[in-house]
Amino acid sequence: MVSYNGLPVAPSALFCQVIEKDKYNPIKSQQFPAENLETVPVDMSASFICKFRWGYPGVGVLDLYYTGAGLPVNIADYVLWVGATYTVGRNTVWGSDIQDVCALGWPEGASATAPLTPAWIITKPDGTLHYLYADPLGGFKSCEDLALQQKAVLGVPIPWN
């Protein structure tokens, strides 16, 4: 939702940026003693497309599409940043929000070679199937952990920084 003074408004402009939270070791500048991997932000916006769909001015949804290569190195924990501007007279008002995005190679409980049976399958109006999984992260507590595990299974090492 985009609002000004509490009312929904059609923004003057919208922006999307997708940042990969890449992991490196060894750590060059440790932030606290328990840190064991360094997070390095990498702009991956060129591999994504943001599409806004408005229900009415200022209220809608954002669809995020991955258009990059289907390579194991792109399994990762990402941050989506969305910015909006609204022009009021000669002034421009800015606002933004972030959302975590998890891009996995497969849902937990499956493997790269043995797919998991979906918890539910829905037939869409065009006849294609849509698969639903009970918990894509399984026993993992974060996308970061599962993405690191899936990369390791596929032979992608933690890079040196």
Legacy VTK file of the C-alpha trace (Angstrom):
# vtk DataFile Version 3.0
C-alpha trace
ASCII
DATASET POLYDATA
POINTS 161 float
0.000 0.000 0.000
1.220 3.474 -0.841
-0.323 6.213 1.272
0.099 9.894 2.015
-1.369 11.330 5.234
-3.073 7.979 5.797
-4.880 7.854 2.442
-4.042 5.492 -0.439
-2.452 7.311 -3.387
-1.153 6.324 -6.807
2.641 6.668 -6.534
4.575 8.837 -8.986
7.220 6.133 -9.337
8.036 2.668 -7.972
11.430 0.992 -7.710
12.615 -2.544 -6.925
16.046 -3.754 -5.961
16.992 -7.336 -5.070
20.093 -7.907 -2.954
21.631 -11.329 -2.363
22.946 -11.855 1.150
26.037 -13.704 -0.061
28.214 -15.533 2.480
31.995 -15.466 2.580
34.780 -16.833 4.731
37.215 -15.904 6.172
35.738 -12.823 7.773
37.671 -9.638 7.035
35.911 -7.419 9.565
34.166 -9.479 12.230
31.253 -7.542 13.754
30.983 -9.640 16.932
32.694 -12.776 18.342
29.974 -15.287 17.311
29.996 -14.255 13.642
31.387 -17.149 11.589
30.445 -16.092 8.030
30.588 -12.633 6.514
27.458 -11.384 4.748
28.297 -9.435 1.611
25.418 -7.703 -0.193
25.382 -8.322 -3.961
22.946 -6.480 -6.249
21.067 -9.158 -8.228
18.320 -6.878 -9.556
19.199 -7.726 -13.173
18.053 -11.320 -12.490
14.584 -10.302 -11.263
11.546 -8.476 -12.622
9.064 -6.653 -10.383
5.492 -6.304 -11.620
3.003 -4.149 -9.750
-0.708 -4.909 -10.030
-3.044 -2.266 -8.663
-6.466 -3.050 -7.213
-7.115 0.677 -6.945
-4.776 3.676 -6.517
-2.177 2.951 -3.859
-3.375 -0.581 -3.058
-2.119 -3.604 -4.929
0.335 -6.470 -5.009
3.877 -6.937 -6.204
4.856 -10.008 -8.193
8.567 -10.807 -8.211
9.882 -13.017 -11.023
13.308 -14.650 -11.162
14.675 -14.495 -14.709
18.305 -15.432 -14.075
20.134 -18.658 -14.792
18.944 -21.793 -12.995
22.356 -22.394 -11.430
23.064 -23.721 -7.917
25.080 -20.599 -7.098
21.811 -18.600 -7.281
20.176 -20.561 -4.462
20.270 -17.865 -1.800
18.708 -15.660 0.813
17.709 -12.330 -0.767
16.281 -8.998 0.358
13.708 -7.211 -1.792
13.701 -3.413 -1.429
10.688 -1.541 -2.797
10.682 2.237 -2.981
7.893 4.608 -3.940
7.677 8.324 -4.588
4.672 10.613 -4.500
4.698 14.173 -5.749
2.907 16.813 -3.684
3.159 20.167 -5.420
6.886 20.778 -5.938
7.898 18.248 -3.288
8.616 14.554 -3.660
7.884 12.250 -0.743
9.800 8.947 -0.544
8.921 5.718 1.194
10.322 2.206 1.172
9.975 -1.254 2.640
11.946 -4.493 2.582
10.984 -8.166 2.467
13.057 -11.332 2.706
12.937 -13.624 -0.331
14.128 -17.231 -0.218
15.169 -18.859 -3.512
15.705 -22.589 -3.005
16.645 -25.393 -5.360
13.946 -27.678 -3.949
11.684 -27.843 -0.871
13.224 -29.396 2.239
12.461 -33.087 2.576
13.235 -33.600 -1.110
16.633 -33.601 -2.788
18.184 -32.385 -6.018
17.498 -35.798 -7.559
14.456 -37.079 -5.588
11.579 -34.597 -5.562
9.287 -34.346 -2.576
5.674 -35.329 -2.999
3.641 -32.121 -2.684
1.225 -31.790 0.231
-1.428 -30.634 -2.225
-1.761 -30.243 -5.999
-4.161 -27.718 -7.504
-5.234 -27.754 -11.139
-5.241 -24.212 -12.489
-7.856 -22.953 -14.988
-5.407 -23.453 -17.893
-4.991 -27.124 -16.946
-1.445 -26.852 -15.559
-0.661 -27.958 -12.025
0.348 -25.855 -9.020
2.245 -27.660 -6.231
1.974 -26.774 -2.535
4.407 -27.937 0.156
3.688 -28.053 3.869
6.958 -26.437 4.981
9.613 -25.705 2.358
12.210 -24.964 5.089
11.523 -28.240 6.920
13.602 -28.409 10.090
15.844 -25.505 9.087
15.344 -22.275 11.023
16.269 -19.896 8.221
16.543 -19.589 4.479
20.226 -18.774 4.964
20.904 -22.153 6.587
18.932 -24.183 4.043
20.443 -22.289 1.085
23.961 -23.006 2.415
23.064 -26.699 2.864
21.596 -27.004 -0.643
24.631 -25.287 -2.190
26.920 -27.684 -0.288
24.928 -30.705 -1.551
25.355 -29.383 -5.103
29.092 -28.806 -4.627
29.022 -25.005 -4.395
31.614 -24.023 -1.769
31.445 -20.993 0.514
33.555 -18.490 -1.398
36.709 -16.908 -0.102
36.413 -13.194 0.385
LINES 1 162
161 0 1 2 3 4 5 6 7 8 9 10 11 12 13 14 15 16 17 18 19 20 21 22 23 24 25 26 27 28 29 30 31 32 33 34 35 36 37 38 39 40 41 42 43 44 45 46 47 48 49 50 51 52 53 54 55 56 57 58 59 60 61 62 63 64 65 66 67 68 69 70 71 72 73 74 75 76 77 78 79 80 81 82 83 84 85 86 87 88 89 90 91 92 93 94 95 96 97 98 99 100 101 102 103 104 105 106 107 108 109 110 111 112 113 114 115 116 117 118 119 120 121 122 123 124 125 126 127 128 129 130 131 132 133 134 135 136 137 138 139 140 141 142 143 144 145 146 147 148 149 150 151 152 153 154 155 156 157 158 159 160
